[in-house]
């Protein structure tokens, strides 16, 4: 005796679906949010500008503080001393 006829009797047969086939689905047309795109772009540009300003201020302060720690440079020591040159 085979097990296949017993399984066919035990399992219910699929019932035919009386509903008609669906050929299309209604959905809302997507909209483009131009105001949202512009505002998010301006927000991102503002964030980049704020970061650049902060980094520039920190860099400028480090340059100023480094120069204040060194003794001042005398231009007379490093110039060509053209005023003291003799005429031939």
Buried (B, 14 or more C-beta within 10 A) or exposed (E): EEEEEEEEEEEEEEEEEEEEEEEEEEEEEEEEEEEEEEEEEEEEEEEEEEEEEEEEEEEEEEEEEEEEEEEEEEEEEEEEEEEEEEEE
